[in-house]
């Protein structure tokens, strides 16, 4: 049950739910490419957003409850399908680094937590509980203050798309 230990010491990891294996794979596979929303939420910190598929094919366009539209990778999910989106906090870019990414927005900074090797930011986004971003520590960088408006973004490949309830 120690996720850090399992990720660092294992060649293969099995994630169980209700006595059933939900995913079996290498630590990288389980963390980076979870098979379902349960595994994505169980291993590591994870942003979860609810949405609905608007378009699917070579890319998938998802609409969030607040009207925000996001772009994900290819999917066979039909338009109108309710989905759960998973996004790892370390995949969220802030400021200028977000400028060239397909999924870009601006949000109000709710919380800043300095954790030594990184800073944890919580952004008001998507009509949900907030979007968590983890920024690596950079010598001499100035941390933004709560209440500031920040540009952020992430690539379509960072967004994992799962059917709701699966």
C-alpha positions in Angstrom: 0.0 0.0 0.0 3.1 2.3 0.0 2.8 3.6 -3.6 6.2 5.2 -3.7 7.8 2.0 -2.6 5.8 0.0 -5.1 6.7 2.3 -8.0 10.4 2.3 -7.1 11.0 -1.4 -6.2 8.7 -3.3 -8.5 9.0 -4.7 -11.9 5.3 -5.2 -12.2 2.4 -3.9 -10.1 -1.1 -5.2 -9.7 -3.9 -2.8 -8.7 -6.8 -4.6 -7.1 -10.4 -3.3 -6.5 -13.0 -5.5 -4.8 -10.8 -8.6 -5.1 -10.3 -8.2 -8.8 -7.2 -7.1 -10.7 -8.0 -3.8 -12.4 -4.6 -3.4 -14.0 -1.3 -5.3 -14.2 1.8 -3.7 -15.6 5.1 -2.0 -15.1 5.2 0.9 -12.7 5.4 3.3 -15.7 2.5 1.7 -17.5 0.3 1.8 -14.4 1.2 5.4 -13.5 1.4 7.0 -17.0 -1.3 4.9 -18.8 -3.9 3.7 -16.3 -6.6 1.5 -17.8 -9.4 3.1 -15.9 -10.4 6.0 -13.6 -10.0 3.8 -10.4 -6.3 3.0 -11.2 -5.6 6.6 -12.2 -7.0 7.8 -8.8 -5.4 5.0 -6.8 -1.8 5.5 -8.0 -0.4 9.0 -7.4 -2.1 12.4 -7.2 -4.6 12.9 -9.9 -6.9 15.7 -11.1 -10.4 14.3 -12.0 -12.7 16.3 -14.2 -16.2 15.3 -15.4 -17.1 16.0 -19.0 -19.0 14.9 -22.1 -17.5 13.8 -25.4 -18.4 16.3 -28.2 -16.3 14.8 -31.0 -14.2 11.7 -31.3 -11.8 10.3 -33.9 -8.2 11.3 -34.5 -8.6 13.6 -31.5 -11.3 13.8 -28.8 -13.0 17.0 -27.9 -14.6 17.1 -24.4 -16.9 19.7 -22.9 -16.7 20.4 -19.1 -19.8 21.4 -17.1 -18.7 25.1 -17.1 -18.5 25.0 -21.0 -14.7 24.7 -21.2 -13.6 22.5 -24.1 -10.5 20.3 -23.9 -8.7 18.3 -26.5 -7.6 14.7 -25.8 -6.0 11.9 -27.8 -7.9 9.6 -30.2 -10.9 7.8 -28.7 -13.6 5.4 -29.9 -16.1 7.0 -27.4 -19.3 8.2 -29.0 -20.3 11.9 -28.9 -22.6 12.4 -25.9 -20.7 9.9 -23.7 -20.2 11.0 -20.1 -16.5 10.7 -19.2 -14.1 11.1 -16.4 -10.8 12.9 -17.3 -7.6 12.2 -15.4 -4.7 14.7 -15.5 -1.5 14.3 -13.4 -0.5 17.5 -11.6 3.0 17.4 -12.9 1.8 17.6 -16.5 0.2 21.0 -16.0 2.4 23.9 -17.2 2.0 27.4 -15.8 2.7 30.8 -17.4 4.8 31.1 -20.5 5.3 27.3 -20.7 1.6 26.9 -21.3 1.6 29.2 -24.4 2.0 26.6 -27.1 -0.1 23.8 -25.6 -3.4 22.7 -27.1 -5.3 22.9 -23.9 -4.8 26.5 -22.5 -6.9 28.5 -20.0 -6.6 31.1 -17.3 -7.7 30.4 -13.7 -7.6 32.1 -10.3 -4.9 30.7 -8.0 -6.6 29.4 -4.8 -3.7 27.9 -2.9 0.1 27.8 -2.9 1.9 25.2 -0.9 5.8 25.2 -0.9 7.0 21.6 -0.5 10.8 22.0 -0.9 11.5 20.2 -4.2 8.2 21.5 -5.8 5.3 23.8 -5.2 1.7 22.6 -5.2 -0.8 25.1 -6.7 -4.6 24.8 -6.7 -6.4 26.6 -9.5 -10.1 27.4 -9.7 -11.0 25.6 -13.0 -13.7 23.5 -14.6 -16.4 24.2 -12.1 -14.9 21.5 -9.8 -12.9 21.3 -6.7 -9.8 22.9 -8.3 -7.0 21.8 -10.5 -3.7 20.9 -8.9 -0.4 21.7 -10.6 3.0 20.7 -9.3 5.9 23.0 -10.3 9.5 21.9 -9.8 11.6 24.1 -7.6 13.5 26.7 -9.6 16.3 28.7 -8.0 15.3 32.4 -7.7 11.7 31.9 -8.9 9.0 34.0 -7.3 5.9 32.1 -6.2 2.6 33.7 -7.2 0.1 34.7 -4.5 -3.4 33.4 -4.0 -5.9 35.4 -6.0 -3.5 35.9 -8.9 -4.8 34.9 -12.4 -2.5 32.4 -14.0 -2.3 31.0 -17.5 -1.9 27.2 -17.5 -2.1 24.4 -20.0 -1.4 20.8 -20.8 -0.9 18.7 -23.9 -3.7 16.4 -25.2 -1.5 13.3 -24.4 -1.6 14.3 -20.7 -5.3 13.9 -20.6 -6.6 10.3 -19.9 -10.2 9.8 -20.9 -12.4 7.1 -19.3 -16.1 6.4 -19.6 -17.9 7.6 -16.5 -18.8 4.7 -14.1 -16.3 2.3 -15.7 
